[in-house]
Amino acid sequence: MLTNYHTHTSRCFHAFGEDEEYVRTAVESGYSILGFSDHTPWPYTSGYVSKSERMPVSQMEEYRQSVLSLKEKYKDEIKIRLGLECEYFPQFFGWLRDVSPQFDYLILGNHFELSDEHGEPYYGHASTKKQLISYTENTIKGMESGMFAYLAHPEVVLADYPSFDKDVEECMNEICMAGQKNGMLFEYNMYGVIKKQRGVFKGLGYPYDRVWEIVSHYKIDAIIGVDAHRPEQLAKVENIRKAKEFLRSLNINVVEEWV
């Protein structure tokens, strides 16, 4: 069974292709479920609009209507779900709780330290213990919030991190303990696989095998997330097959349909 709940759109400024192209590619590739979860637009009080990371709030309703229209148009060919990928930005959680009933699910994808309005640290560029601990603490708080269905790319902080040391091991165990306690699914991220194949990462990269070996010691189920930023990435189904084989070799249960 092929499913994916992690799909972006061009509204986030770093993904490409029309919404319907993603749906058509998913149908042609044999997916049963396609979930859109573009980067959450945050209502910055300053009026700040990111030009590289996320859609503005003014586009959110158009995003919703586009996905819902495709859901109806393709209802006989594929199930379409509507979500958002969000950081742990607690100052906006009141707003997020208000809008969340309009969506099928929310993903925790923790990219920035508490905001991205003023050039706050990007966790994908972390290289120090301090940044690693910050990611760990805020990711755990995000899971404890009860707002999110699953944790996207749990080891994204290792993208540029230089080595798998005791600090990484301790932080990943802490994240896993919190994930188990809060009943979170952990995403095995296929966009990371593509980036690894292209040699994009400066550090350990993700997904990282030793992290998933740690995950295997906890009662945590995995979910495969394509994290599609281009329609053609959905067609790389051989990568998904290999990911499932790897996870199952670690006796990690792979969840394919949950909403």
C-alpha positions in Angstrom: 0.0 0.0 0.0 1.3 3.4 -0.9 0.3 6.4 1.2 1.9 9.8 1.8 0.8 12.5 4.2 3.7 14.9 3.6 3.2 17.0 0.4 4.1 20.6 -0.1 2.9 23.2 -2.7 4.5 26.1 -4.5 2.9 28.4 -2.0 5.8 27.8 0.4 8.3 29.4 -2.1 10.6 26.3 -2.2 8.4 23.7 -3.7 7.4 23.5 -7.4 4.5 22.3 -9.5 0.7 22.7 -9.5 -1.4 21.0 -6.8 -3.1 18.8 -9.4 0.3 17.6 -10.7 1.0 16.1 -7.3 -2.4 14.4 -7.4 -2.0 13.0 -10.9 1.5 11.7 -10.1 0.3 10.0 -7.0 -2.6 8.4 -8.9 -0.2 7.2 -11.7 2.3 5.9 -9.1 -0.4 3.8 -7.3 -0.9 5.8 -4.1 -4.1 5.1 -2.1 -3.8 8.3 0.0 -2.2 11.6 -0.6 -2.0 14.2 2.2 -1.1 17.8 1.6 0.7 19.4 4.5 2.3 22.6 3.4 4.3 24.8 5.7 2.1 26.6 8.2 1.6 30.3 7.6 2.1 32.0 11.0 0.2 35.3 11.8 3.2 37.4 12.7 2.0 40.6 14.6 4.6 42.6 12.6 3.1 41.5 9.3 6.3 39.6 8.4 5.9 37.3 5.4 8.6 34.7 4.7 9.7 34.6 1.0 11.4 31.3 1.3 9.8 29.0 3.9 6.0 29.3 4.1 2.8 30.7 2.5 1.4 33.9 3.9 -1.8 33.7 6.0 -3.7 35.3 3.1 -3.1 32.2 1.0 -4.3 29.6 3.5 -7.9 29.6 2.5 -7.0 29.3 -1.2 -4.8 26.4 -0.2 -7.6 24.7 1.6 -10.1 25.2 -1.2 -7.6 24.0 -3.8 -7.0 20.7 -1.9 -10.7 20.2 -1.1 -11.6 20.7 -4.8 -9.0 18.1 -5.8 -10.4 15.8 -3.1 -13.8 16.0 -4.8 -12.5 15.8 -8.4 -10.4 12.6 -7.7 -12.6 11.0 -5.1 -13.0 7.8 -7.2 -9.2 7.5 -7.8 -7.5 8.4 -4.5 -8.2 9.6 -1.0 -6.9 13.2 -0.4 -6.3 14.6 3.0 -5.6 18.2 4.1 -3.0 19.1 6.7 -0.3 21.5 7.7 3.4 21.1 8.8 4.1 23.2 11.8 7.0 24.2 14.0 6.9 24.5 17.8 6.1 28.2 17.9 4.0 28.4 21.1 3.2 32.1 20.7 0.9 31.1 17.8 -0.7 28.0 19.4 -3.9 29.8 20.3 -4.3 30.8 16.6 -3.4 27.3 15.5 -6.0 25.7 17.8 -8.6 28.0 16.3 -7.8 27.0 12.7 -7.0 23.3 13.2 -10.6 22.1 12.9 -10.4 23.2 9.2 -7.7 20.5 8.7 -7.5 16.7 8.9 -4.2 16.7 10.8 -1.1 18.7 11.8 2.5 17.5 11.5 5.3 18.7 13.8 8.2 19.6 11.6 10.6 21.6 13.9 12.8 23.7 11.6 13.4 26.9 13.6 14.0 27.9 17.2 10.7 29.4 18.3 10.3 31.7 15.3 11.7 32.5 11.9 10.8 36.1 11.9 14.1 37.6 13.0 16.6 35.1 11.6 16.3 32.7 14.4 18.5 29.6 14.2 17.6 27.0 11.5 17.9 23.6 13.1 19.0 22.0 9.8 22.2 24.0 10.1 22.9 22.9 13.7 26.5 22.1 14.5 26.9 22.6 18.3 25.7 20.9 21.4 23.7 24.0 22.4 21.7 23.9 19.1 21.2 20.2 19.5 19.8 20.6 23.0 17.6 23.5 21.8 16.1 21.3 19.1 15.6 18.5 21.5 13.9 20.6 24.2 11.6 22.4 21.8 10.7 19.2 19.8 9.7 17.5 23.1 7.6 20.5 24.1 5.9 20.3 20.7 5.1 16.6 21.1 3.8 17.3 24.6 1.4 20.0 23.3 -1.0 17.4 22.0 -1.4 19.4 18.8 0.3 17.1 16.4 -0.3 13.7 14.9 3.3 12.8 14.1 6.9 14.1 14.2 8.4 14.7 10.8 12.1 14.0 10.2 12.9 13.6 13.9 16.7 13.8 13.2 16.6 16.9 10.9 19.0 18.5 13.4 21.7 16.1 12.1 21.7 17.5 8.5 24.9 19.5 9.2 25.8 18.0 12.5 29.4 16.7 12.3 29.4 13.4 14.3 27.2 10.9 16.1 28.5 11.6 19.6 27.2 10.9 23.1 25.2 14.2 23.0 23.4 13.1 19.9 22.7 9.7 21.4 21.3 11.3 24.6 19.1 13.8 22.8 17.7 11.2 20.4 16.8 9.0 23.4 15.1 11.9 25.1 13.1 12.6 21.9 12.2 8.9 21.7 11.1 8.7 25.3 8.8 11.7 24.8 7.5 10.3 21.5 6.6 7.0 23.2 5.0 8.8 26.1 2.9 11.0 23.9 1.9 8.3 21.3 3.7 10.0 18.4 4.4 8.5 15.0 7.9 9.2 13.8 8.4 9.9 10.1 11.1 8.3 8.0 11.7 11.1 5.6 12.1 10.4 1.9 13.2 13.9 0.9 16.1 13.4 3.2 16.9 10.2 1.3 16.9 12.1 -2.0 19.2 14.8 -0.5 21.6 12.1 0.7 21.7 10.6 -2.7 22.6 14.0 -4.1 25.2 14.7 -1.5 23.5 17.8 -0.2 24.1 17.4 3.6 27.3 18.8 5.1 27.0 16.5 8.2 25.4 13.2 9.2 22.2 13.9 7.3 18.8 12.3 7.7 17.3 9.8 7.9 20.2 8.4 9.9 20.4 4.6 10.6 21.7 4.8 14.1 18.8 7.1 15.1 16.3 4.5 13.9 18.2 1.8 15.8 17.5 3.9 18.9 13.8 4.3 17.8 13.5 0.5 17.6 14.0 0.2 21.4 10.9 2.3 22.0 7.2 1.7 21.4 7.1 4.0 18.5 5.5 3.3 15.1 7.0 4.8 11.9 5.3 6.4 9.0 6.9 7.0 5.5 6.8 10.7 4.5 7.8 11.6 1.0 8.0 15.3 2.0 7.4 16.0 -1.7 8.6 19.4 -3.0 8.2 18.4 -6.6 5.5 16.1 -8.1 8.1 13.6 -9.5 9.4 12.9 -6.1 6.2 10.9 -5.4 7.1 8.6 -8.2 10.3 7.3 -6.5 8.4 4.3 -5.0 11.5 2.1 -5.0 13.0 4.4 -2.3 9.8 3.8 -0.3 10.0 0.1 -0.6 13.6 0.1 0.6 12.7 2.3 3.6 9.9 -0.1 4.6 12.3 -3.0 4.4 14.9 -1.2 6.5 12.3 -0.3 9.2 10.8 -3.7 9.3 14.3 -5.2 9.7 14.5 -3.3 12.9 11.1 -4.6 13.9 9.6 -1.1 13.7 5.9 -1.2 12.7 5.2 1.0 9.6 1.8 2.7 9.7 0.3 3.4 6.3 -3.2 4.8 6.9 -4.2 6.7 10.0 -6.6 9.4 9.0 
